[in-house]
């Protein structure tokens, strides 16, 4: 199992890697996960090229991805961090609320966090994220560090599944039983 850099994927965005993995999951009938587009309202359109040149976001988006894995509803957000400290301001209160309610309905919510400097990606179960969030809300740190992330949740590439997060979901399910 290689890292992202050894596979020549350094220039690829995290979203591209996840989308490729989701395509592999769908082809193998392991999961059906969709990227949620952010709704926009066009303001100006270049009529010659039919391109939107100015637009605004209609509403706050919930999470980046939503779908089902073997009948289990899942939702997650993908985040990148260039340094060893992740600012919680990169997660919005409405996203925390949505993921909390999603889990209360029996789904699994999580964040995929890629520490680019370390070339490591982690599955952060929602309860881990929520613990950092509530610490911040009660006056504690407004971030969490690479060292605070449980290294047992590291995600590795596996064949054509470049961000093989199903193992994280399986581990998340097993600890809930």
LINNORQUI-V572899 format. One record per pair of residues at least 12 apart in sequence whose C-alpha atoms are under 10 Angstrom apart, sorted by the first residue. I is the first residue (numbers start at 1). J is the second residue. D is the distance in Angstrom with one decimal. If there is no record, write none. Layout:
i->I j->J d->D
i->I j->J d->D
This chain:
i->1 j->156 d->6.8
i->1 j->157 d->6.0
i->1 j->158 d->5.8
i->1 j->159 d->7.6
i->1 j->162 d->9.8
i->2 j->156 d->7.3
i->2 j->157 d->6.2
i->2 j->158 d->7.8
i->2 j->159 d->9.0
i->2 j->162 d->9.2
i->3 j->119 d->7.2
i->3 j->120 d->7.8
i->3 j->121 d->9.5
i->3 j->155 d->9.7
i->3 j->156 d->6.9
i->3 j->157 d->6.5
i->3 j->158 d->9.5
i->3 j->162 d->8.7
i->3 j->163 d->9.9
i->4 j->17 d->9.1
i->4 j->116 d->9.9
i->4 j->119 d->7.1
i->4 j->120 d->8.4
i->4 j->121 d->9.4
i->4 j->156 d->8.6
i->4 j->157 d->7.3
i->4 j->162 d->7.5
i->4 j->163 d->9.0
i->5 j->119 d->7.4
i->7 j->157 d->9.4
i->7 j->162 d->9.2
i->9 j->162 d->9.5
i->10 j->116 d->9.3
i->10 j->119 d->9.2
i->13 j->80 d->9.4
i->14 j->78 d->7.5
i->14 j->79 d->8.0
i->14 j->80 d->7.5
i->14 j->112 d->9.4
i->14 j->113 d->9.3
i->14 j->114 d->7.7
i->14 j->116 d->9.7
i->14 j->121 d->9.8
i->14 j->162 d->9.8
i->14 j->163 d->8.8
i->15 j->35 d->8.9
i->15 j->64 d->9.1
i->15 j->78 d->7.4
i->15 j->79 d->9.2
i->15 j->80 d->9.9
i->15 j->163 d->10.0
i->16 j->162 d->9.7
i->17 j->157 d->9.9
i->17 j->160 d->9.8
i->17 j->161 d->8.4
i->17 j->162 d->6.0
i->17 j->163 d->6.4
i->17 j->164 d->9.8
i->18 j->33 d->9.9
i->18 j->35 d->9.3
i->18 j->65 d->9.6
i->18 j->78 d->8.6
i->18 j->112 d->9.4
i->18 j->161 d->8.4
i->18 j->162 d->7.1
i->18 j->163 d->5.8
i->18 j->164 d->8.6
i->18 j->165 d->9.1
i->19 j->33 d->8.8
i->19 j->34 d->8.4
i->19 j->35 d->7.7
i->19 j->65 d->9.6
i->19 j->161 d->9.7
i->19 j->162 d->9.4
i->19 j->163 d->9.1
i->20 j->160 d->7.8
i->20 j->161 d->7.2
i->20 j->162 d->7.2
i->20 j->163 d->8.5
i->21 j->33 d->9.7
i->21 j->157 d->9.3
i->21 j->158 d->9.6
i->21 j->159 d->9.7
i->21 j->160 d->6.8
i->21 j->161 d->4.5
i->21 j->162 d->5.7
i->21 j->163 d->6.0
i->21 j->164 d->6.9
i->21 j->165 d->8.8
i->22 j->34 d->7.8
i->22 j->35 d->9.2
i->22 j->65 d->9.9
i->22 j->160 d->10.0
i->22 j->161 d->7.9
i->22 j->162 d->9.4
i->22 j->163 d->8.8
i->22 j->164 d->9.1
i->22 j->165 d->9.7
i->23 j->160 d->9.4
i->23 j->161 d->8.8
i->24 j->159 d->9.8
i->24 j->160 d->6.7
i->24 j->161 d->6.3
i->24 j->162 d->9.3
i->24 j->164 d->9.9
i->25 j->69 d->9.1
i->25 j->160 d->9.3
i->25 j->161 d->7.6
i->25 j->164 d->9.2
i->25 j->166 d->9.0
i->26 j->69 d->9.7
i->29 j->69 d->9.1
i->29 j->70 d->8.5
i->30 j->68 d->9.1
i->30 j->69 d->6.4
i->30 j->70 d->6.4
i->30 j->71 d->9.8
i->30 j->166 d->8.8
i->31 j->67 d->7.6
i->31 j->68 d->5.8
i->31 j->69 d->4.3
i->31 j->70 d->6.2
i->31 j->71 d->8.5
i->31 j->72 d->9.2
i->31 j->73 d->9.9
i->31 j->74 d->9.7
i->31 j->166 d->8.7
i->32 j->66 d->8.6
i->32 j->67 d->5.6
i->32 j->68 d->5.5
i->32 j->69 d->6.4
i->32 j->70 d->8.6
i->32 j->71 d->9.5
i->32 j->73 d->9.7
i->32 j->74 d->9.7
i->33 j->65 d->6.5
i->33 j->66 d->5.6
i->33 j->67 d->4.2
i->33 j->68 d->6.2
i->33 j->69 d->7.8
i->33 j->73 d->9.5
i->33 j->74 d->8.2
i->33 j->75 d->8.5
i->33 j->76 d->9.9
i->34 j->64 d->8.4
i->34 j->65 d->5.5
i->34 j->66 d->5.6
i->34 j->67 d->6.0
i->34 j->68 d->9.2
i->34 j->75 d->9.4
i->35 j->63 d->8.8
i->35 j->64 d->5.8
i->35 j->65 d->4.6
i->35 j->66 d->6.8
i->35 j->67 d->8.8
i->35 j->75 d->9.9
i->35 j->76 d->9.8
i->35 j->77 d->9.7
i->36 j->61 d->8.2
i->36 j->62 d->8.5
i->36 j->63 d->7.2
i->36 j->64 d->5.4
i->36 j->65 d->5.5
i->36 j->66 d->7.0
i->36 j->67 d->9.8
i->37 j->61 d->8.2
i->37 j->63 d->9.6
i->37 j->64 d->7.7
i->37 j->65 d->9.0
i->38 j->57 d->7.2
i->38 j->58 d->8.2
i->38 j->59 d->8.1
i->38 j->60 d->8.0
i->38 j->61 d->5.9
i->38 j->62 d->9.0
i->38 j->63 d->9.5
i->38 j->64 d->8.6
i->39 j->56 d->8.7
i->39 j->57 d->6.0
i->39 j->58 d->5.7
i->39 j->59 d->6.8
i->39 j->60 d->8.5
i->39 j->61 d->7.7
i->40 j->54 d->9.9
i->40 j->55 d->6.3
i->40 j->56 d->5.5
i->40 j->57 d->4.4
i->40 j->58 d->5.1
i->40 j->59 d->7.9
i->41 j->54 d->8.8
i->41 j->55 d->5.4
i->41 j->56 d->5.5
i->41 j->57 d->6.3
i->41 j->58 d->6.1
i->41 j->59 d->9.7
i->42 j->54 d->6.1
i->42 j->55 d->4.2
i->42 j->56 d->6.7
i->42 j->57 d->8.9
i->42 j->58 d->9.7
i->43 j->55 d->4.9
i->43 j->56 d->7.4
i->60 j->92 d->9.2
i->60 j->94 d->7.8
i->60 j->95 d->8.9
i->61 j->92 d->9.7
i->61 j->94 d->8.4
i->61 j->95 d->7.8
i->61 j->98 d->9.9
i->62 j->75 d->9.4
i->62 j->76 d->9.3
i->62 j->77 d->8.7
i->62 j->92 d->9.0
i->62 j->93 d->9.8
i->62 j->94 d->6.8
i->62 j->95 d->5.2
i->62 j->96 d->8.8
i->62 j->97 d->9.0
i->62 j->98 d->6.5
i->62 j->99 d->8.3
i->63 j->75 d->6.8
i->63 j->76 d->5.9
i->63 j->77 d->5.1
i->63 j->78 d->8.4
i->63 j->91 d->9.7
i->63 j->92 d->9.8
i->63 j->94 d->9.3
i->63 j->95 d->6.3
i->63 j->96 d->9.3
i->63 j->98 d->8.0
i->63 j->99 d->8.1
i->63 j->109 d->9.5
i->63 j->110 d->9.8
i->63 j->111 d->9.3
i->64 j->76 d->6.2
i->64 j->77 d->4.8
i->64 j->78 d->6.6
i->64 j->79 d->9.6
i->64 j->95 d->9.8
i->64 j->111 d->9.6
i->65 j->77 d->6.3
i->65 j->78 d->8.2
i->65 j->109 d->10.0
i->66 j->108 d->10.0
i->66 j->109 d->9.2
i->67 j->107 d->9.9
i->68 j->107 d->9.0
i->68 j->108 d->9.5
i->69 j->108 d->9.8
i->69 j->166 d->8.2
i->69 j->169 d->8.8
i->69 j->170 d->9.9
i->71 j->107 d->9.9
i->72 j->106 d->8.2
i->72 j->107 d->6.4
i->72 j->108 d->7.5
i->72 j->169 d->9.7
i->72 j->173 d->9.8
i->73 j->102 d->8.5
i->73 j->103 d->9.1
i->73 j->105 d->9.2
i->73 j->106 d->7.6
i->73 j->107 d->4.8
i->73 j->108 d->6.3
i->73 j->109 d->8.6
i->74 j->99 d->9.5
i->74 j->102 d->8.3
i->74 j->103 d->8.8
i->74 j->106 d->9.3
i->74 j->107 d->5.5
i->74 j->108 d->4.7
i->74 j->109 d->5.8
i->74 j->110 d->8.2
i->74 j->169 d->8.8
i->75 j->98 d->9.4
i->75 j->99 d->7.3
i->75 j->102 d->7.8
i->75 j->103 d->9.2
i->75 j->107 d->7.7
i->75 j->108 d->6.4
i->75 j->109 d->4.9
i->75 j->110 d->6.8
i->75 j->111 d->8.6
i->76 j->95 d->9.5
i->76 j->99 d->7.9
i->76 j->108 d->8.3
i->76 j->109 d->5.5
i->76 j->110 d->4.9
i->76 j->111 d->5.3
i->76 j->112 d->7.2
i->76 j->123 d->9.7
i->76 j->124 d->9.6
i->76 j->125 d->9.5
i->76 j->126 d->9.0
i->77 j->91 d->8.9
i->77 j->95 d->8.6
i->77 j->99 d->9.5
i->77 j->109 d->8.5
i->77 j->110 d->6.9
i->77 j->111 d->4.9
i->77 j->112 d->6.3
i->77 j->113 d->8.5
i->77 j->124 d->10.0
i->78 j->110 d->8.9
i->78 j->111 d->5.8
i->78 j->112 d->4.8
i->78 j->113 d->6.1
i->78 j->114 d->8.0
i->78 j->123 d->9.6
i->79 j->91 d->8.7
i->79 j->111 d->7.2
i->79 j->112 d->6.2
i->79 j->113 d->4.9
i->79 j->114 d->6.3
i->79 j->115 d->8.8
i->79 j->121 d->9.7
i->80 j->112 d->8.4
i->80 j->113 d->5.7
i->80 j->114 d->4.7
i->80 j->115 d->6.1
i->80 j->116 d->6.8
i->80 j->117 d->9.9
i->80 j->121 d->8.9
i->81 j->113 d->7.3
i->81 j->114 d->6.1
i->81 j->115 d->4.9
i->81 j->116 d->6.0
i->81 j->117 d->7.8
i->81 j->118 d->9.5
i->81 j->121 d->9.9
i->81 j->146 d->9.5
i->82 j->114 d->8.4
i->82 j->115 d->5.9
i->82 j->116 d->5.1
i->82 j->117 d->5.4
i->82 j->118 d->8.4
i->82 j->119 d->9.5
i->83 j->115 d->6.9
i->83 j->116 d->7.5
i->83 j->117 d->6.2
i->83 j->118 d->8.4
i->83 j->145 d->9.0
i->83 j->146 d->8.5
i->84 j->115 d->7.1
i->84 j->116 d->9.1
i->84 j->117 d->7.7
i->84 j->118 d->8.1
i->84 j->144 d->8.6
i->84 j->145 d->5.7
i->84 j->146 d->5.0
i->84 j->147 d->7.9
i->84 j->148 d->9.9
i->85 j->115 d->9.0
i->85 j->142 d->9.9
i->85 j->143 d->6.5
i->85 j->144 d->5.7
i->85 j->145 d->4.3
i->85 j->146 d->6.0
i->85 j->147 d->8.8
i->85 j->148 d->9.4
i->86 j->113 d->9.1
i->86 j->115 d->8.9
i->86 j->142 d->8.8
i->86 j->143 d->5.3
i->86 j->144 d->5.4
i->86 j->145 d->6.0
i->86 j->146 d->7.6
i->87 j->141 d->9.1
i->87 j->142 d->6.2
i->87 j->143 d->4.2
i->87 j->144 d->6.7
i->87 j->145 d->8.7
i->88 j->129 d->9.1
i->88 j->132 d->8.1
i->88 j->133 d->7.1
i->88 j->136 d->8.1
i->88 j->141 d->8.9
i->88 j->142 d->5.7
i->88 j->143 d->5.0
i->88 j->144 d->7.4
i->89 j->133 d->9.7
i->89 j->142 d->7.4
i->89 j->143 d->7.9
i->90 j->143 d->9.4
i->91 j->111 d->9.7
i->91 j->129 d->9.6
i->91 j->133 d->9.1
i->93 j->133 d->9.2
i->96 j->109 d->9.6
i->96 j->126 d->8.6
i->96 j->129 d->8.6
i->96 j->130 d->7.5
i->96 j->133 d->8.4
i->97 j->130 d->9.9
i->99 j->111 d->9.8
i->99 j->126 d->7.3
i->99 j->127 d->9.9
i->99 j->130 d->9.5
i->100 j->126 d->7.7
i->100 j->127 d->8.8
i->100 j->130 d->8.4
i->103 j->126 d->8.3
i->103 j->127 d->9.6
i->108 j->125 d->8.2
i->108 j->126 d->7.8
i->108 j->169 d->7.7
i->108 j->172 d->8.2
i->108 j->173 d->8.3
i->109 j->124 d->9.0
i->109 j->125 d->6.7
i->109 j->126 d->5.5
i->109 j->127 d->8.8
i->109 j->129 d->9.9
i->109 j->169 d->9.1
i->109 j->172 d->9.7
i->110 j->123 d->6.8
i->110 j->124 d->5.5
i->110 j->125 d->4.6
i->110 j->126 d->4.7
i->110 j->127 d->8.3
i->110 j->128 d->8.8
i->110 j->129 d->7.9
i->110 j->130 d->10.0
i->110 j->168 d->9.3
i->110 j->169 d->8.7
i->110 j->172 d->9.5
i->111 j->123 d->6.0
i->111 j->124 d->5.1
i->111 j->125 d->6.7
i->111 j->126 d->7.1
i->111 j->128 d->9.6
i->111 j->129 d->7.8
i->112 j->124 d->6.2
i->112 j->125 d->8.9
i->112 j->154 d->9.7
i->112 j->155 d->8.8
i->112 j->163 d->8.9
i->112 j->165 d->8.1
i->112 j->168 d->9.8
i->113 j->149 d->9.9
i->113 j->154 d->9.5
i->113 j->155 d->9.5
i->114 j->154 d->9.7
i->114 j->155 d->9.4
i->114 j->163 d->10.0
i->115 j->146 d->7.9
i->118 j->146 d->9.2
i->120 j->146 d->10.0
i->120 j->151 d->9.8
i->120 j->154 d->7.2
i->120 j->155 d->7.5
i->120 j->156 d->8.1
i->121 j->151 d->9.6
i->121 j->153 d->8.6
i->121 j->154 d->5.8
i->121 j->155 d->5.4
i->121 j->156 d->7.4
i->121 j->157 d->9.6
i->121 j->163 d->8.0
i->121 j->164 d->9.9
i->121 j->165 d->9.6
i->122 j->146 d->10.0
i->122 j->149 d->8.0
i->122 j->150 d->8.5
i->122 j->151 d->7.7
i->122 j->152 d->8.7
i->122 j->153 d->5.6
i->122 j->154 d->4.4
i->122 j->155 d->5.3
i->122 j->156 d->8.7
i->122 j->163 d->9.4
i->122 j->165 d->8.6
i->122 j->168 d->8.7
i->123 j->149 d->9.4
i->123 j->150 d->9.2
i->123 j->151 d->9.4
i->123 j->152 d->9.2
i->123 j->153 d->5.4
i->123 j->154 d->6.3
i->123 j->155 d->6.5
i->123 j->163 d->9.7
i->123 j->164 d->9.6
i->123 j->165 d->6.8
i->123 j->166 d->9.5
i->123 j->167 d->9.1
i->123 j->168 d->6.0
i->123 j->169 d->8.3
i->123 j->172 d->9.4
i->124 j->149 d->7.9
i->124 j->150 d->8.3
i->124 j->153 d->7.0
i->124 j->154 d->8.9
i->124 j->168 d->8.4
i->124 j->169 d->9.9
i->124 j->172 d->9.5
i->125 j->153 d->8.6
i->125 j->168 d->8.2
i->125 j->169 d->8.4
i->125 j->171 d->9.7
i->125 j->172 d->6.9
i->126 j->172 d->9.6
i->128 j->148 d->9.9
i->128 j->149 d->8.5
i->128 j->150 d->9.0
i->129 j->144 d->9.3
i->129 j->149 d->9.7
i->132 j->144 d->6.7
i->132 j->148 d->9.6
i->152 j->168 d->9.4
i->152 j->171 d->9.8
i->153 j->165 d->9.4
i->153 j->167 d->8.9
i->153 j->168 d->6.5
i->153 j->169 d->9.9
i->153 j->171 d->8.5
i->153 j->172 d->9.4
i->154 j->167 d->9.6
i->154 j->168 d->8.2
i->155 j->167 d->7.9
i->155 j->168 d->7.4
